[in-house]
Amino acid sequence: MVASRENFEVQVSKSGRWTTETVTTKEEEARALAKKFLADKKCEGARIVRNWMRSDGTMDETEIFSQTRSGADDGPIRISQIDEVPEKCETPEEFMGTQGRSVVNRIFRSYLDKAILTPTELMHNYKELKRLQEKDTLVPSAVDRVSLLQTKDSEQDSKSRSQEIFKSIDDISARARRVENVKLPKLSGRFSEAIKEIRGQASQTEDVDYLAIVLLSRDLINARSWVGKLEFLGKLAVEDTDPHALELLDGVIADVLGSNVVQEILGWQPGLGAAICRMFDLADGKFPTEKSDAGESAEILNRLFAEHKLPISRACLLDRAHRQIRSPNPLYRSESGKELEELKKLIERTMTPTGFISGSETAEALTIRYSRQLEQGGAAGRKATVNGMFRMLPDRALGLIYICQLAGSPWGAEAVADIAELVDYCLSARHLGDFCLRTLPPKEKMLRATLAHKTAAASPFPPSVRDKICGFIDTMLEAYLVTEQIVEKLDHQDSPLRDRAVRLVQFCAAGVLPEGKAMTRARQRILALLRQPNFDAHFIDGFTDPERAQKALRDFHLLLVKAGFG
């Protein structure tokens, strides 16, 4: 008997997350079970996923039924408390922009999760916006909270700010009502094609982009799960190549990523630390999707991030990761003793070839996380925190990068004296092997020292301090070139002139040295070669094909320009 190639997975929604309850080979049985689960008033939703085994062994997943409700009565819905001061929006357009929707996403999180709505759908659908406005005191509570935060340290009083916000809400609501019955084209192909159709409507009085999002919201609201919304938007983004259409889609995908769908995308993780690392992987398009509970949607999202098509969504995901780092929740719940071990993994994951993944924001978030391990407060606590974080980094070069980027954050501004002490410690290194990890290969040592040089040059330190740090690193790199005979090894006299010249120029173009004395020393060696009589003739010596010889010479001159000889 041949085994069935399909089965039906019945999932139920609990506390905003979908979990599989049972799997059956019969669709009728799956639908009956879904209805049975929905009969329970505590059930937030049920859906059926059809799994079909392709001939190549891969699994095709299709959602064939989904029903959710906000009627699971577990008490009144309240706003989520936010403590960070939201960016001040002055016009309805700004409230509907990326920053405004981000605040809506956070402060109305409970309501949006129950209704399974994004801020975009809420603001572009009159009925949904009216339903929110009629829900208890949600909107007044949210407006009061935002206005208090925004007027705390300003001359404006919170009451007048509240009136401004309510005025914008009324304008957004009136606009949504005006277009409620406007006939728009079907979204049956690419989103960019639908935008063109809207633009071509003769009687159009509304902004094209606004109507395009209204159209998108009308279709998106029919997807009654976060994964369903993500799949719908992701497929549109994959199929489109128009930059403007992708930008609009990116903003709405960012809204979806403000929900608990991120947990489904990440799948089971052993702890918060591992989950945060996976968020960073996803933002880089390097997430291992086989562990995801979101199926094809996770693969699509991973691909879009890898292709750098979702900068707004990436920023949203990174912001979420940093808020999790700053939170008091343990990185590894099962064993409290593993907290520092997990923090070290997080530090390693956030360090990139250009410094911390989000610069000062990452440095500050990690510092706040470390400070939670200490009992001291005040000045003593700050000093212990900065020194403790510094010691968690493997060498002085990375430590210098950390304190340079921390100095650009509000937290770092309170620890100026402690950071200055650590700068002096970094500048007490005797040589490059003392400044960078000794076990690193020569190229990696130079790259790390150069990154520290670039980070220091871009730091908020006074010019005199920046010049002192950069001069110290440059002198150390020049000494390293001399003692290790780096240039001499590249310019080995037994090698053909072409090989020597290319190796030296590639070295200067590789970014392993900053501009300064060390780079000048390397360039002088190249200039000595270039000034040899008949250099071009010697360079192409050995080529029998004139075209290949000319191409090699052209490529070399392009490399010279890249290396700073232009």
C-alpha positions as CSV (number, residue, x, y, z in Angstrom):
1,M,0.0,0.0,0.0
2,V,1.4,3.4,-1.1
3,A,1.6,6.0,1.7
4,S,-0.3,9.2,1.2
5,R,1.7,12.1,-0.1
6,E,-0.5,14.6,1.8
7,N,-1.6,15.3,5.3
8,F,-3.5,18.1,7.0
9,E,-2.1,19.9,10.0
10,V,-4.6,21.4,12.5
11,Q,-3.1,24.3,14.4
12,V,-4.7,26.5,17.1
13,S,-3.7,30.0,18.4
14,K,-2.8,30.3,22.0
15,S,-1.5,33.5,23.5
16,G,-0.7,34.9,20.1
17,R,1.3,31.8,18.9
18,W,0.2,29.0,16.6
19,T,0.8,25.4,17.8
20,T,0.1,22.1,16.0
21,E,-2.6,20.1,17.8
22,T,-3.0,17.2,15.4
23,V,-2.2,15.9,12.0
24,T,-4.6,13.8,9.9
25,T,-4.6,12.4,6.3
26,K,-8.3,13.5,5.7
27,E,-9.3,17.0,5.0
28,E,-12.9,16.5,6.2
29,E,-11.5,15.2,9.6
30,A,-9.2,18.2,9.8
31,R,-12.0,20.7,9.2
32,A,-14.2,19.0,11.8
33,L,-11.4,19.2,14.4
34,A,-10.8,22.9,13.6
35,K,-14.5,23.6,14.2
36,K,-14.4,21.7,17.4
37,F,-11.4,23.7,18.7
38,L,-13.2,27.0,17.7
39,A,-16.2,25.9,19.8
40,D,-14.1,26.6,22.8
41,K,-14.5,30.3,23.8
42,K,-10.9,30.3,25.0
43,C,-9.6,29.4,21.6
44,E,-8.2,32.4,19.8
45,G,-8.2,30.8,16.3
46,A,-7.7,27.6,14.3
47,R,-6.2,26.9,10.9
48,I,-5.5,24.0,8.6
49,V,-2.2,23.6,6.7
50,R,-2.1,21.1,3.8
51,N,1.3,19.5,3.5
52,W,2.0,17.9,0.1
53,M,5.2,15.9,-0.6
54,R,6.6,16.7,-4.0
55,S,8.3,14.1,-6.1
56,D,11.7,15.6,-5.2
57,G,11.1,15.0,-1.5
58,T,10.4,18.6,-0.6
59,M,7.3,19.6,1.2
60,D,4.8,22.2,-0.1
61,E,2.7,23.9,2.6
62,T,-0.6,25.6,1.8
63,E,-3.0,27.2,4.3
64,I,-6.5,26.0,3.3
65,F,-8.5,27.3,6.3
66,S,-8.0,30.0,8.9
67,Q,-10.4,31.6,11.4
68,T,-9.4,33.8,14.2
69,R,-11.3,36.0,16.6
70,S,-10.7,38.7,19.2
71,G,-13.6,37.3,21.3
72,A,-11.4,35.2,23.5
73,D,-12.3,37.1,26.7
74,D,-9.3,37.3,28.9
75,G,-10.1,40.7,30.3
76,P,-9.9,44.3,29.0
77,I,-7.3,45.2,26.4
78,R,-4.9,47.9,27.6
79,I,-2.2,49.9,25.9
80,S,1.4,48.7,26.2
81,Q,3.5,51.0,28.3
82,I,6.4,52.6,26.5
83,D,9.1,54.6,28.2
84,E,11.2,55.9,25.3
85,V,10.2,59.3,24.0
86,P,8.6,58.7,20.5
87,E,9.7,60.9,17.6
88,K,7.3,63.9,17.4
89,C,4.9,63.7,14.4
90,E,3.3,67.0,13.3
91,T,1.2,66.0,10.3
92,P,-1.1,63.1,9.5
93,E,1.5,62.0,6.9
94,E,4.1,61.8,9.6
95,F,1.8,59.8,11.9
96,M,1.3,57.4,9.0
97,G,5.0,57.2,8.3
98,T,7.5,54.5,9.5
99,Q,8.2,56.1,12.9
100,G,4.5,56.9,13.6
101,R,3.4,53.3,12.7
102,S,6.2,51.9,14.8
103,V,4.8,53.7,17.9
104,V,1.3,52.5,17.0
105,N,2.6,49.0,16.7
106,R,4.1,49.0,20.2
107,I,1.5,50.9,22.1
108,F,-1.5,49.1,20.7
109,R,0.3,45.7,20.6
110,S,-2.4,43.8,22.6
111,Y,-5.2,45.1,20.4
112,L,-3.4,44.5,17.1
113,D,-2.5,41.0,18.1
114,K,-6.1,40.2,18.9
115,A,-7.5,41.8,15.8
116,I,-4.6,40.5,13.7
117,L,-4.1,44.0,12.1
118,T,-1.1,46.0,11.1
119,P,-0.9,49.7,11.8
120,T,-1.1,50.2,8.0
121,E,-4.4,48.3,7.7
122,L,-5.7,50.2,10.8
123,M,-4.9,53.6,9.4
124,H,-6.2,52.9,5.8
125,N,-9.5,51.2,6.8
126,Y,-12.2,53.4,8.2
127,K,-14.2,50.6,9.9
128,E,-11.2,49.2,11.7
129,L,-10.0,52.6,12.8
130,K,-13.5,53.5,14.1
131,R,-13.7,50.1,15.9
132,L,-10.4,51.0,17.7
133,Q,-11.7,54.4,18.6
134,E,-14.8,52.9,20.2
135,K,-12.8,50.3,22.2
136,D,-12.9,51.4,25.8
137,T,-10.4,54.2,26.5
138,L,-7.6,52.7,24.4
139,V,-7.0,55.7,22.1
140,P,-7.3,58.4,24.8
141,S,-4.9,56.4,27.0
142,A,-2.4,56.0,24.2
143,V,-2.6,59.7,23.3
144,D,-2.1,60.7,27.0
145,R,0.9,58.5,27.3
146,V,2.6,59.8,24.1
147,S,1.8,63.4,24.9
148,L,3.2,63.1,28.4
149,L,6.5,61.6,27.1
150,Q,6.9,64.2,24.4
151,T,6.3,67.2,26.6
152,K,8.2,66.0,29.7
153,D,11.2,68.2,29.0
154,S,9.7,70.8,26.7
155,E,7.8,74.1,27.1
156,Q,4.6,72.6,25.6
157,D,2.0,71.3,28.0
158,S,0.7,67.7,27.5
159,K,-2.9,68.9,27.0
160,S,-2.1,71.0,23.9
161,R,0.0,68.1,22.5
162,S,-2.9,65.7,23.1
163,Q,-5.1,68.0,21.1
164,E,-2.6,68.0,18.2
165,I,-2.5,64.3,18.2
166,F,-6.3,63.9,18.3
167,K,-6.5,66.4,15.4
168,S,-4.2,64.2,13.3
169,I,-6.2,61.1,14.2
170,D,-9.4,62.8,13.1
171,D,-7.7,63.7,9.8
172,I,-6.5,60.2,9.2
173,S,-10.0,58.8,10.0
174,A,-11.7,61.3,7.7
175,R,-9.3,60.5,4.9
176,A,-9.9,56.7,5.3
177,R,-13.7,57.3,5.2
178,R,-13.5,59.4,2.0
179,V,-11.8,56.5,0.1
180,E,-13.8,53.7,1.8
181,N,-15.9,53.1,-1.4
182,V,-13.4,54.2,-4.0
183,K,-13.1,51.6,-6.7
184,L,-9.5,50.5,-7.2
185,P,-8.0,47.9,-9.6
186,K,-7.5,44.3,-8.5
187,L,-4.2,43.3,-7.1
188,S,-3.8,40.3,-9.3
189,G,-0.2,40.8,-10.5
190,R,2.7,42.9,-9.5
191,F,2.1,45.7,-7.0
192,S,3.9,48.1,-9.2
193,E,1.4,47.4,-12.0
194,A,-1.5,48.1,-9.7
195,I,0.2,51.4,-8.8
196,K,0.4,52.3,-12.5
197,E,-3.3,51.6,-12.9
198,I,-4.2,53.8,-10.0
199,R,-2.0,56.6,-11.4
200,G,-3.9,56.4,-14.7
201,Q,-7.3,56.8,-13.2
202,A,-8.7,60.1,-14.6
203,S,-11.0,61.0,-11.7
204,Q,-8.3,60.4,-9.1
205,T,-8.1,63.1,-6.4
206,E,-6.2,61.2,-3.7
207,D,-2.4,60.7,-3.5
208,V,-1.4,57.7,-5.6
209,D,0.8,56.1,-2.9
210,Y,-2.1,56.5,-0.3
211,L,-4.5,54.7,-2.7
212,A,-2.0,52.0,-3.4
213,I,-1.7,51.3,0.3
214,V,-5.5,51.3,0.6
215,L,-5.6,48.7,-2.1
216,L,-2.9,46.7,-0.4
217,S,-4.7,46.9,2.9
218,R,-8.0,45.7,1.4
219,D,-6.3,42.5,0.3
220,L,-4.1,42.2,3.4
221,I,-7.0,42.4,5.8
222,N,-8.3,39.1,4.4
223,A,-5.2,37.2,5.6
224,R,-6.2,36.3,9.1
225,S,-2.9,35.2,10.5
226,W,0.5,37.0,10.8
227,V,2.2,34.3,8.8
228,G,-0.5,34.6,6.1
229,K,0.1,38.4,5.9
230,L,3.8,37.9,5.7
231,E,3.5,35.3,3.0
232,F,1.2,37.6,1.0
233,L,3.5,40.6,1.3
234,G,6.7,38.6,0.8
235,K,5.5,37.1,-2.5
236,L,4.6,40.5,-3.8
237,A,8.1,41.8,-2.9
238,V,9.8,38.8,-4.5
239,E,7.9,39.2,-7.7
240,D,8.4,43.0,-8.0
241,T,11.5,44.9,-9.2
242,D,10.2,48.5,-9.0
243,P,12.1,50.3,-6.2
244,H,9.2,52.4,-5.2
245,A,6.8,49.5,-5.0
246,L,9.3,47.6,-2.9
247,E,9.7,50.6,-0.6
248,L,6.0,50.7,0.1
249,L,5.9,46.9,0.6
250,D,8.9,47.1,2.9
251,G,7.1,49.5,5.2
252,V,4.1,47.2,5.6
253,I,6.4,44.1,6.1
254,A,8.0,46.1,8.9
255,D,4.6,46.5,10.5
256,V,4.1,42.7,10.4
257,L,7.5,42.1,12.0
258,G,6.3,44.3,14.9
259,S,4.0,41.4,15.9
260,N,4.6,38.0,17.5
261,V,5.2,36.5,14.1
262,V,8.9,36.9,14.7
263,Q,8.6,34.1,17.3
264,E,7.1,31.8,14.6
265,I,9.8,32.7,12.1
266,L,12.6,31.9,14.6
267,G,10.9,28.7,15.8
268,W,12.0,27.0,19.0
269,Q,15.1,28.5,20.6
270,P,16.9,27.4,23.8
271,G,16.8,30.9,25.2
272,L,16.5,34.6,24.6
273,G,20.2,35.0,23.8
274,A,19.9,32.4,21.0
275,A,16.7,34.0,19.7
276,I,18.4,37.5,19.5
277,C,21.3,36.0,17.6
278,R,18.9,34.4,15.2
279,M,17.2,37.8,14.7
280,F,20.5,39.2,13.7
281,D,21.0,36.3,11.3
282,L,17.6,37.0,9.8
283,A,18.4,40.7,9.3
284,D,21.5,39.6,7.4
285,G,19.6,37.1,5.3
286,K,21.5,34.2,6.9
287,F,18.8,32.6,9.0
288,P,18.6,28.7,9.0
289,T,15.0,28.5,7.9
290,E,14.7,24.7,8.4
291,K,14.0,25.4,12.1
292,S,11.3,28.0,11.5
293,D,7.6,27.5,12.2
294,A,6.7,29.9,9.4
295,G,7.6,27.6,6.5
296,E,7.9,29.3,3.1
297,S,7.3,32.8,4.6
298,A,10.6,32.5,6.5
299,E,12.4,31.5,3.3
300,I,11.0,34.4,1.4
301,L,11.8,36.9,4.1
302,N,15.4,35.5,4.5
303,R,15.9,35.9,0.7
304,L,14.6,39.4,0.7
305,F,16.9,40.4,3.5
306,A,19.9,38.7,1.8
307,E,19.1,40.7,-1.4
308,H,19.0,44.0,0.7
309,K,15.4,44.7,-0.5
310,L,14.0,45.5,3.0
311,P,16.0,48.2,4.7
312,I,12.9,49.5,6.7
313,S,12.0,45.9,7.9
314,R,15.7,45.3,8.7
315,A,15.8,48.4,10.9
316,C,12.5,47.3,12.6
317,L,14.0,43.8,13.3
318,L,17.3,45.3,14.7
319,D,15.3,47.7,16.9
320,R,13.4,44.7,18.3
321,A,16.6,42.8,18.9
322,H,18.2,45.7,20.7
323,R,15.1,46.2,22.9
324,Q,15.3,42.5,23.8
325,I,19.0,42.9,24.7
326,R,18.2,45.9,27.0
327,S,15.3,44.1,28.6
328,P,15.6,42.5,32.1
329,N,14.6,39.0,30.7
330,P,17.3,36.4,31.2
331,L,19.3,35.3,28.1
332,Y,19.1,31.7,29.3
333,R,16.2,31.0,31.5
334,S,17.1,27.4,32.6
335,E,20.5,28.2,34.1
336,S,21.1,31.7,35.6
337,G,24.8,30.9,35.8
338,K,24.9,30.9,32.0
339,E,24.0,34.6,31.6
340,L,27.5,35.9,31.0
341,E,28.3,33.0,28.7
342,E,25.3,33.8,26.6
343,L,26.2,37.5,26.7
344,K,29.6,36.7,25.3
345,K,28.0,34.8,22.4
346,L,25.8,37.8,21.8
347,I,28.8,40.2,21.8
348,E,30.6,38.0,19.3
349,R,27.5,37.8,17.0
350,T,27.0,41.6,17.0
351,M,30.6,42.4,16.1
352,T,31.0,42.8,12.3
353,P,33.9,43.8,10.0
354,T,32.7,47.4,10.4
355,G,32.2,47.4,14.2
356,F,29.1,46.6,16.2
357,I,26.1,45.8,13.9
358,S,24.3,49.0,14.7
359,G,27.3,51.0,16.2
360,S,26.5,53.0,19.3
361,E,23.0,51.5,19.7
362,T,24.4,48.0,19.9
363,A,27.3,49.0,22.2
364,E,24.8,50.7,24.6
365,A,22.3,47.8,24.6
366,L,25.1,45.3,25.5
367,T,26.3,47.6,28.2
368,I,22.9,47.9,29.7
369,R,22.5,44.1,29.6
370,Y,25.9,43.7,31.4
371,S,25.0,46.3,34.0
372,R,22.1,44.0,35.1
373,Q,24.7,41.5,36.4
374,L,26.1,44.0,38.9
375,E,24.7,45.1,42.2
376,Q,26.5,48.5,42.3
377,G,24.8,51.6,41.2
378,G,25.8,55.2,40.5
379,A,29.3,56.1,39.4
380,A,30.8,52.9,40.9
381,G,28.3,50.8,38.9
382,R,29.0,52.7,35.7
383,K,32.8,52.2,36.1
384,A,32.4,48.5,36.9
385,T,30.0,48.0,33.9
386,V,32.3,49.7,31.3
387,N,35.4,47.9,32.6
388,G,33.5,44.6,32.7
389,M,32.2,44.9,29.2
390,F,35.7,45.9,28.0
391,R,37.2,42.8,29.5
392,M,34.7,40.6,27.7
393,L,36.3,41.6,24.4
394,P,39.3,39.5,23.3
395,D,41.8,42.3,22.7
396,R,42.4,46.0,23.1
397,A,41.6,46.8,19.4
398,L,38.0,45.5,19.8
399,G,37.9,47.1,23.3
400,L,38.8,50.4,21.7
401,I,36.1,50.0,19.1
402,Y,33.6,49.3,21.9
403,I,34.4,52.4,23.9
404,C,34.5,54.6,20.8
405,Q,31.0,53.5,19.8
406,L,29.7,53.5,23.4
407,A,30.9,57.1,23.7
408,G,28.4,58.1,21.0
409,S,25.4,56.9,23.1
410,P,23.4,58.5,25.9
411,W,24.8,55.9,28.3
412,G,28.3,56.6,27.3
413,A,27.9,60.3,27.8
414,E,27.5,59.5,31.5
415,A,30.7,57.5,31.7
416,V,33.2,59.9,30.0
417,A,35.9,59.6,32.7
418,D,35.7,55.8,32.7
419,I,36.0,55.6,28.9
420,A,39.0,58.0,29.0
421,E,40.8,55.6,31.4
422,L,40.3,52.7,29.0
423,V,41.5,54.8,26.1
424,D,44.7,55.4,27.9
425,Y,45.0,51.7,28.6
426,C,44.5,50.9,24.9
427,L,47.3,53.3,24.0
428,S,49.7,51.6,26.4
429,A,50.1,48.7,24.0
430,R,53.7,48.1,23.1
431,H,53.2,46.7,19.6
432,L,50.5,45.3,17.3
433,G,50.7,41.9,18.9
434,D,49.9,43.6,22.2
435,F,47.0,45.6,20.7
436,C,45.4,42.7,18.7
437,L,45.0,39.1,19.5
438,R,48.4,37.4,19.1
439,T,47.0,34.3,17.4
440,L,45.5,36.3,14.5
441,P,47.2,36.0,11.1
442,P,49.1,39.2,10.0
443,K,46.3,40.4,7.6
444,E,43.6,40.0,10.3
445,K,45.8,41.9,12.8
446,M,46.2,44.8,10.4
447,L,42.5,44.8,9.5
448,R,41.4,44.9,13.1
449,A,43.8,47.7,14.0
450,T,42.6,49.6,10.9
451,L,39.0,49.2,12.0
452,A,39.9,50.6,15.4
453,H,41.6,53.5,13.6
454,K,38.4,54.2,11.5
455,T,36.1,53.9,14.5
456,A,38.2,56.3,16.5
457,A,38.3,58.8,13.6
458,A,34.5,58.7,13.5
459,S,34.0,58.8,17.3
460,P,32.6,61.8,19.3
461,F,35.9,62.3,21.1
462,P,37.5,65.8,21.0
463,P,39.7,66.2,17.9
464,S,42.9,66.1,20.0
465,V,41.9,62.7,21.4
466,R,40.9,61.3,18.0
467,D,44.2,62.5,16.5
468,K,46.2,60.9,19.4
469,I,44.5,57.5,19.0
470,C,44.8,57.5,15.2
471,G,48.4,58.5,15.3
472,F,49.2,55.8,17.8
473,I,47.6,53.1,15.7
474,D,49.2,54.3,12.5
475,T,52.7,54.4,14.1
476,M,52.1,50.8,15.5
477,L,51.1,49.6,12.0
478,E,54.1,51.2,10.4
479,A,56.4,49.5,13.0
480,Y,54.7,46.2,12.3
481,L,55.3,46.5,8.5
482,V,59.0,47.0,9.3
483,T,59.5,44.3,11.9
484,E,57.5,41.7,10.1
485,Q,58.9,42.7,6.7
486,I,55.4,42.6,5.2
487,V,56.2,44.8,2.2
488,E,59.5,42.9,1.5
489,K,57.7,39.6,1.5
490,L,55.2,40.9,-1.0
491,D,57.9,42.4,-3.2
492,H,60.1,39.3,-3.3
493,Q,63.0,39.9,-5.7
494,D,62.8,36.4,-7.2
495,S,59.3,36.9,-8.4
496,P,58.4,38.4,-11.9
497,L,57.9,42.2,-11.8
498,R,54.2,41.8,-12.7
499,D,53.5,39.5,-9.8
500,R,55.4,41.8,-7.4
501,A,53.5,44.9,-8.6
502,V,50.1,43.3,-8.5
503,R,50.6,41.9,-5.0
504,L,51.8,45.2,-3.6
505,V,48.9,47.2,-5.2
506,Q,46.3,44.6,-4.0
507,F,47.7,45.0,-0.5
508,C,47.2,48.7,-0.6
509,A,43.7,48.3,-2.0
510,A,42.6,45.7,0.5
511,G,41.8,48.1,3.3
512,V,44.3,46.6,5.7
513,L,45.9,50.0,6.4
514,P,44.5,53.4,7.1
515,E,45.7,56.5,5.4
516,G,48.9,57.6,7.1
517,K,52.5,56.6,7.6
518,A,52.0,52.9,7.2
519,M,50.2,53.3,3.9
520,T,52.8,55.8,2.7
521,R,55.5,53.3,3.4
522,A,53.7,50.6,1.3
523,R,53.0,53.1,-1.5
524,Q,56.6,54.2,-1.7
525,R,57.7,50.6,-2.5
526,I,55.1,50.5,-5.3
527,L,56.2,53.9,-6.7
528,A,59.8,52.6,-6.8
529,L,58.6,49.8,-9.1
530,L,56.5,52.1,-11.3
531,R,59.4,54.4,-11.8
532,Q,61.6,51.7,-13.2
533,P,62.5,52.3,-16.9
534,N,60.1,50.7,-19.4
535,F,57.8,49.5,-16.5
536,D,54.8,48.8,-18.9
537,A,57.0,46.7,-21.2
538,H,58.4,44.7,-18.3
539,F,54.9,44.3,-16.8
540,I,53.5,42.6,-20.0
541,D,56.6,40.6,-20.6
542,G,55.7,37.0,-21.3
543,F,52.3,37.6,-23.0
544,T,52.1,36.3,-26.6
545,D,48.6,37.7,-27.2
546,P,48.7,41.5,-27.6
547,E,45.0,41.8,-26.5
548,R,45.6,39.9,-23.3
549,A,48.6,42.0,-22.6
550,Q,46.7,45.2,-23.0
551,K,43.9,43.9,-20.8
552,A,46.3,43.0,-18.0
553,L,47.8,46.5,-18.2
554,R,44.3,48.1,-18.1
555,D,43.3,46.0,-15.1
556,F,46.5,46.9,-13.3
557,H,45.9,50.6,-13.8
558,L,42.3,50.2,-12.5
559,L,43.7,48.5,-9.4
560,L,46.2,51.4,-9.0
561,V,43.3,53.8,-8.9
562,K,41.5,51.7,-6.3
563,A,44.7,51.7,-4.2
564,G,44.8,55.4,-4.1
565,F,47.2,56.1,-7.0
566,G,44.6,57.9,-9.1
